[in-house]
Amino acid sequence: TDYLKARIASIIMLISSLENFMNQKIPVDFIYERIEHEKLKKYNHKKIETHISFKEKLEHILPKAINNLNFWESKNEELEIIFIQLLVQLKK
């Protein structure tokens, strides 16, 4: 059980550090817009940090925030590897 606790803690720390890194790359004055229930909803930096999922930040917000909308276009394989590795670690 100590092994399992250590493994879970390391996975949580990994995901938290990656999300923290993404949050730091998003400019403070950045506004993210998306359609929810047929309405345009706007998220400021603070709301992005607390209300947007890790996956959405990685796939959609980060490329917009760094002004490179094609960021993942050439790195689709790398993005899939990130998600697969996270899932593998969670299942172990």
MARBA-3410 file (N, C-alpha, C, O; in Angstrom, 1 decimal):
92
0.8,-1.2,0.0,0.0,0.0,0.0,0.9,1.3,0.0,0.4,2.3,-0.5 ~ 2.1,1.2,0.6,2.9,2.4,0.6,3.4,2.7,-0.9,3.5,3.8,-1.3 ~ 3.6,1.6,-1.7,3.9,1.8,-3.1,2.8,2.5,-3.8,3.1,3.4,-4.6 ~ 1.6,2.0,-3.6,0.4,2.6,-4.2,0.3,4.1,-3.9,0.0,4.9,-4.7 ~ 0.4,4.4,-2.6,0.3,5.8,-2.1,1.4,6.7,-2.8,1.1,7.8,-3.2
2.6,6.2,-2.9,3.7,6.9,-3.5,3.4,7.1,-5.0,3.7,8.2,-5.5 ~ 2.9,6.1,-5.6,2.6,6.2,-7.0,1.5,7.2,-7.3,1.6,8.0,-8.2 ~ 0.5,7.2,-6.5,-0.6,8.1,-6.7,-0.2,9.5,-6.4,-0.5,10.5,-7.2 ~ 0.6,9.7,-5.4,1.2,11.0,-5.1,2.0,11.6,-6.2,2.0,12.8,-6.5 ~ 2.8,10.7,-6.8,3.7,11.2,-7.9,2.9,11.6,-9.1,3.3,12.5,-9.8
1.9,10.8,-9.4,1.0,11.1,-10.6,0.3,12.5,-10.3,0.2,13.3,-11.2 ~ -0.2,12.7,-9.1,-0.9,13.9,-8.8,0.1,15.1,-8.9,-0.3,16.1,-9.5 ~ 1.3,14.9,-8.4,2.3,16.0,-8.5,2.7,16.3,-9.9,2.9,17.4,-10.3 ~ 2.8,15.2,-10.8,3.1,15.4,-12.2,2.1,16.2,-12.9,2.4,17.2,-13.6 ~ 0.8,15.8,-12.7,-0.3,16.6,-13.4,-0.4,18.0,-12.8,-0.6,18.9,-13.6
-0.2,18.1,-11.5,-0.3,19.5,-10.9,0.8,20.4,-11.5,0.6,21.6,-11.7 ~ 2.0,19.9,-11.6,3.1,20.7,-12.1,2.9,21.0,-13.5,3.3,22.2,-13.9 ~ 2.4,20.1,-14.4,2.2,20.4,-15.8,1.1,21.5,-15.9,1.2,22.4,-16.7 ~ 0.0,21.4,-15.1,-1.1,22.3,-15.1,-0.6,23.7,-14.6,-1.0,24.7,-15.2 ~ 0.2,23.7,-13.6,0.8,24.9,-13.1,1.7,25.6,-14.2,1.6,26.8,-14.3
2.5,24.8,-14.9,3.3,25.4,-16.0,2.4,26.0,-17.0,2.7,27.1,-17.5 ~ 1.3,25.3,-17.4,0.4,25.9,-18.4,-0.2,27.2,-17.9,-0.3,28.2,-18.7 ~ -0.7,27.2,-16.7,-1.3,28.4,-16.1,-0.3,29.6,-16.1,-0.7,30.7,-16.4 ~ 1.0,29.3,-15.9,2.0,30.4,-16.0,2.2,30.9,-17.4,2.5,32.1,-17.5 ~ 2.0,30.1,-18.4,2.2,30.5,-19.8,1.0,31.3,-20.3,1.1,32.0,-21.3
-0.1,31.3,-19.6,-1.3,32.0,-20.1,-1.2,33.5,-19.5,-1.1,33.7,-18.3 ~ -1.2,34.5,-20.4,-1.0,35.9,-20.0,-2.2,36.3,-19.0,-3.3,35.8,-19.2 ~ -1.9,37.1,-18.1,-2.9,37.6,-17.1,-4.1,38.2,-17.7,-5.2,38.1,-17.2 ~ -3.9,38.9,-18.8,-5.0,39.6,-19.5,-5.7,38.8,-20.6,-6.5,39.3,-21.3 ~ -5.3,37.5,-20.7,-5.9,36.6,-21.7,-7.4,36.3,-21.4,-7.7,36.0,-20.2
-8.2,36.3,-22.4,-9.6,36.0,-22.3,-9.9,34.8,-23.2,-9.6,34.9,-24.4 ~ -10.4,33.7,-22.7,-10.8,32.6,-23.5,-12.3,32.5,-23.6,-13.1,32.7,-22.7 ~ -12.7,32.3,-24.9,-14.2,32.3,-25.2,-14.6,31.0,-25.7,-13.8,30.4,-26.5 ~ -15.7,30.5,-25.3,-16.3,29.2,-25.8,-17.8,29.3,-25.7,-18.3,30.0,-24.9 ~ -18.4,28.5,-26.5,-19.9,28.4,-26.5,-20.3,27.3,-25.6,-19.9,26.2,-25.6
-21.2,27.7,-24.7,-21.8,26.8,-23.7,-23.3,27.0,-23.7,-23.8,28.1,-23.4 ~ -24.0,25.9,-24.0,-25.5,26.0,-24.0,-26.0,27.1,-24.9,-26.9,27.9,-24.6 ~ -25.4,27.2,-26.1,-25.7,28.2,-27.1,-25.4,29.6,-26.7,-26.0,30.6,-27.3 ~ -24.6,29.8,-25.7,-24.2,31.2,-25.2,-22.7,31.3,-25.2,-22.0,30.4,-24.9 ~ -22.2,32.5,-25.6,-20.8,32.8,-25.5,-20.4,33.0,-24.1,-21.0,33.9,-23.4
-19.5,32.2,-23.6,-19.0,32.4,-22.2,-17.5,32.8,-22.3,-16.7,32.2,-23.0 ~ -17.2,33.8,-21.5,-15.8,34.3,-21.4,-15.1,33.9,-20.1,-15.7,34.0,-19.0 ~ -13.9,33.5,-20.2,-13.1,33.1,-19.0,-11.8,34.0,-18.9,-11.1,34.1,-19.9 ~ -11.7,34.7,-17.8,-10.4,35.4,-17.6,-9.4,34.4,-17.0,-9.6,33.2,-16.9 ~ -8.2,34.9,-16.8,-7.1,34.1,-16.3,-7.4,33.3,-15.1,-7.2,32.1,-15.0
-8.0,33.9,-14.1,-8.4,33.2,-12.9,-9.4,32.1,-13.1,-9.3,31.0,-12.5 ~ -10.4,32.4,-13.9,-11.4,31.4,-14.2,-10.9,30.2,-15.0,-11.3,29.1,-14.8 ~ -9.9,30.5,-15.9,-9.3,29.5,-16.7,-8.6,28.5,-15.7,-8.7,27.3,-15.9 ~ -7.8,29.1,-14.8,-7.1,28.3,-13.8,-8.0,27.3,-13.0,-7.6,26.2,-12.8 ~ -9.2,27.8,-12.7,-10.0,27.0,-11.8,-11.2,26.3,-12.4,-11.7,25.3,-11.9
-11.6,26.7,-13.6,-12.8,26.1,-14.2,-12.6,25.3,-15.5,-13.5,24.7,-16.0 ~ -11.4,25.4,-16.1,-11.2,24.7,-17.3,-10.3,23.5,-17.1,-9.4,23.5,-16.3 ~ -10.6,22.4,-17.8,-9.9,21.1,-17.6,-8.5,21.2,-18.1,-8.2,22.0,-19.0 ~ -7.7,20.3,-17.6,-6.3,20.1,-18.0,-6.2,19.9,-19.5,-5.5,20.6,-20.2 ~ -7.1,19.0,-20.0,-7.1,18.7,-21.4,-7.4,19.9,-22.3,-6.8,20.1,-23.3
-8.4,20.6,-21.9,-8.8,21.8,-22.7,-7.8,22.9,-22.7,-7.5,23.5,-23.7 ~ -7.1,23.0,-21.6,-6.0,24.0,-21.5,-4.9,23.6,-22.5,-4.4,24.4,-23.2 ~ -4.6,22.3,-22.4,-3.5,21.8,-23.2,-3.8,21.9,-24.7,-3.0,22.3,-25.5 ~ -5.0,21.5,-25.1,-5.4,21.4,-26.5,-5.8,22.8,-27.1,-5.4,23.0,-28.3 ~ -6.5,23.6,-26.4,-7.1,24.8,-27.0,-6.5,26.1,-26.4,-6.2,27.0,-27.2
-6.4,26.2,-25.1,-6.0,27.5,-24.5,-4.6,27.8,-24.7,-4.2,28.9,-25.1 ~ -3.7,26.9,-24.4,-2.3,27.1,-24.5,-1.8,27.6,-25.9,-1.1,28.5,-26.0 ~ -2.3,26.9,-27.0,-1.9,27.4,-28.3,-2.4,28.8,-28.6,-1.7,29.6,-29.2 ~ -3.6,29.2,-28.1,-4.1,30.5,-28.3,-3.3,31.5,-27.5,-2.9,32.6,-27.9 ~ -3.0,31.1,-26.3,-2.3,32.0,-25.3,-0.8,32.3,-25.8,-0.3,33.4,-25.5
-0.2,31.4,-26.5,1.2,31.6,-26.9,1.2,32.1,-28.4,2.2,32.1,-29.1 ~ 0.0,32.4,-28.9,-0.2,32.9,-30.3,0.4,32.0,-31.3,1.0,32.4,-32.3 ~ 0.1,30.7,-31.2,0.5,29.7,-32.1,-0.6,28.7,-32.3,-0.6,27.6,-31.7 ~ -1.6,29.1,-33.0,-2.8,28.2,-33.2,-2.5,26.9,-33.8,-3.2,25.9,-33.7 ~ -1.4,26.8,-34.6,-1.0,25.5,-35.2,0.0,24.7,-34.4,0.6,23.8,-34.9
0.1,25.1,-33.1,1.1,24.5,-32.2,1.0,23.0,-32.2,2.0,22.3,-32.4 ~ -0.2,22.4,-32.0,-0.4,21.0,-31.9,-0.6,20.3,-33.3,-0.5,19.1,-33.4 ~ -0.8,21.1,-34.3,-1.0,20.6,-35.7,0.1,19.7,-36.1,0.0,18.6,-36.6 ~ 1.3,20.2,-35.9,2.5,19.4,-36.2,3.0,18.5,-35.1,3.9,17.7,-35.3 ~ 2.3,18.6,-34.0,2.7,17.8,-32.8,1.6,16.9,-32.3,1.5,16.6,-31.1
0.7,16.5,-33.2,-0.4,15.7,-32.8,0.0,14.4,-32.2,-0.6,14.0,-31.2 ~ 1.0,13.8,-32.7,1.5,12.6,-32.1,2.0,12.8,-30.7,1.7,11.9,-29.8 ~ 2.7,13.9,-30.4,3.2,14.1,-29.1,2.1,14.4,-28.1,2.2,13.9,-27.0 ~ 1.0,15.0,-28.6,-0.1,15.3,-27.7,-0.8,14.0,-27.3,-1.1,13.8,-26.2 ~ -0.9,13.1,-28.3,-1.5,11.8,-28.0,-0.6,11.0,-27.0,-1.1,10.3,-26.1
0.7,11.1,-27.1,1.6,10.4,-26.2,1.5,10.9,-24.8,1.5,10.1,-23.9 ~ 1.3,12.2,-24.7,1.1,12.8,-23.3,-0.1,12.2,-22.7,-0.1,11.8,-21.5 ~ -1.2,12.2,-23.4,-2.5,11.7,-22.8,-2.4,10.2,-22.6,-2.8,9.7,-21.5 ~ -1.8,9.4,-23.4,-1.6,8.0,-23.2,-0.8,7.7,-22.0,-1.1,6.8,-21.2 ~ 0.4,8.4,-21.9,1.2,8.2,-20.8,0.6,8.5,-19.4,0.7,7.8,-18.4
-0.2,9.6,-19.4,-1.0,10.0,-18.2,-2.0,8.9,-17.9,-2.1,8.5,-16.7 ~ -2.7,8.4,-18.9,-3.6,7.3,-18.6,-3.0,6.0,-18.1,-3.4,5.4,-17.2 ~ -1.8,5.7,-18.7,-1.1,4.5,-18.3,-0.7,4.6,-16.9,-0.8,3.7,-16.1 ~ -0.1,5.8,-16.5,0.3,6.0,-15.1,-0.9,5.9,-14.2,-0.7,5.4,-13.0 ~ -2.0,6.4,-14.6,-3.2,6.4,-13.7,-3.7,4.9,-13.5,-4.3,4.6,-12.5
-3.5,4.1,-14.5,-4.0,2.7,-14.5,-3.1,1.7,-13.7,-3.5,0.7,-13.3 ~ -1.8,2.1,-13.6,-0.9,1.2,-12.9,-1.2,1.1,-11.4,-0.5,0.3,-10.7
END
